[in-house]
Amino acid sequence: MDAPATSDICIINGNSHPDLANLIASRLGVNNGGCSVYHKTNRETMVEIGDSVRGKDIYIIQTGTKDVNNNIMELLIMAYACKTSSANSIVGVIPYLPYSKQCKMRKRGCIVSKLLARMMCTSGLSHIITMDLHQKEIQGFFDCPVDNLRASPFLLQYIQESIPDYRNSVIVARNPGSAKKATSYAERLRLGIAVIHGEQKESETDEVDGRNSPPLLPKSRTMDVSGGVPVHPAKEKPPINVVGDVGGRIAIMVDDLIDDVQSFVAAAEVLKERGAYKIYVMATHGLLSQDAPRLIEDSPIDEVVVTNTVPHEIQKMQCHKIKTVDISILLAEAIRRIHNKESMSYLFKNVTLED
């Protein structure tokens, strides 16, 4: 990878993932800018930029972690500090976009990712680089360009190089909602697919889609409902069933995010009962909250493979099954191409919508 064509590039970072920022800066051959982000005794966030940013292209590297609200405030204040210091452009490199799962209307709720997008654009960010959004439509919430990079090539390479006899594998969708992603992996690896049906969905149910107040309609000659609006039938969780054959095969579950691992552990137990002799979990973002390392350690899962978009060194020390794939080279290449005004299409080559 060539070095940046000009020297007016500046990389700064908050406290969310300094190791990733240093990796990206070293791959680009630039120094990490002197930005100090700290909290006062009253928990207010303070940002001090040591070097001049006037006329420079600023790349702020900040990802979402368990301390998500502080991560967001640090990003907004850093962006606004650069904006008011006459920076030429301010690009937010946010590998894991916080609140990306709250991208649909809930009952008496709101679309939080839309609010966050407006806050980021107002603070001064002129471009966003992120990775594997929970829903691709989130890009439409931003009033600035968004590059949604893919981690699937790195995970596919891991499968091919680090899983012995991966040809005897089957790609598993943990629920019907992740079947598209599983299908994409299966087509690239020339493997079969299985879908676990019956697990309770984590989001987008009919009861919470914001349409619980029906409009007033005049009486119709076709249908006259007596007794008011019909009661919506409650959903009943069906028994967990595996659609597809996993007997004597390696089961590889794929997803974009692994946070609370109870559903992954439950799926692994079902796959083990159906005859899978090895179980892997592949995900881009490894938040691994609460007692996830212990649950993984005690589960039938053989390996959990995540990228370093989110720091998880403490979880790795608690569980030897967690493996990491470094994706800093992809983020560095995206920064280099944007800075040199080159096409980004190479980074999305042969990537389908199902990714």
C-alpha positions, 0 to 999 in steps of 0.5 A: 500500500502506497503512502498518502500522496500529501502530508495534510492527513491527520489521524486522531482518536478517542478512548474507545480503541487506541490500539486500532487507531495506532495500527491504522496510523502505522499502516498509513505511515503517518503519526497519530495526532496529539489529541487528548480526551479526558473526563473532568471530575464532574464527568464532562468530556474534555478534548484538547488537540495538540497540533494545528488542524487548520486546512488538514484532512482529519480522520477521527477513529472512534468505535462503539464499546460498552461505554457507548455514550461516552464514546459518542460524546467524545466523537462529537466533541472531537469533530466539533473541535476540528470544525471550529479549528478550520479543518478542511474535512472531517471523516469519522472512522467508526468501525462499529456504529453505536445504536445501529440495532435501534434503526426501526420504530418500536412501540412508543419509541424512536429511531435512535440511529437517525438521531445519532446520524443527525448529531454526527453530521451537525457536529461537523463530520463530512464523511463516515467510514463504518463496517457491516451496519446492522441494516444497510438502510441506516446509510440513508439517515446520514446527510453525508456520504457513508462507506459501509465496508465489509469484513466478510473477505477476512472471515472467509479467508479465516474459514479457508485457512484456519478451519481444517476440512472446511469443505465438510462444513455447512453455513448456519443462519441463527434465525431466518433474518440472517439467512441472506448473510449465510447464503452469501457465505455459502455461495462463496465457499460452495457450501450448503446452508442450514437455518435455525427456525423457532428462536425468538426474534430480537427485534422487528416484531409485529407488535412493536412496529409503531402501527398500533393505532389504526386509522378511523375507517367508515363502515364498509359493506364488505366487512363490518366488525362488531365489538371494536378492533379485533385483538391481535393474536399473540405469537407463540414461540414454536419449538426450535428446529433446524432446517437442513442437514448438519449431521457429521458436519462442521457448523459455522454460524455467521452474524454481524454482531455477537453481544449477548451470547445466550441465543448463540449458545442455545443454537449451538446446543441444538446443532450439537444434538443434531450431530454437528461435530464442530461449531464455529461462530463468525461475527464482525463485531464482538461486544461480548457483554456481561458473562459472555466469555464464561458462557462461551467457555462452557458451551459446545461452541469450539471457536468464536471468531470476531474482528478487532472493530471493538476491543475485546482483549479482556474477554480473550483472556477469560476465554481461550475460544475467542479468536481475532481477525485484524481488519485495520488494513481495510480501514487504512486502505479506505482512508488512503483512497478517500484522501487521494480521491481514488475510487472505493469500488475496489473495496466492494468488488464482488460484494453482493447486497446479501453481505 
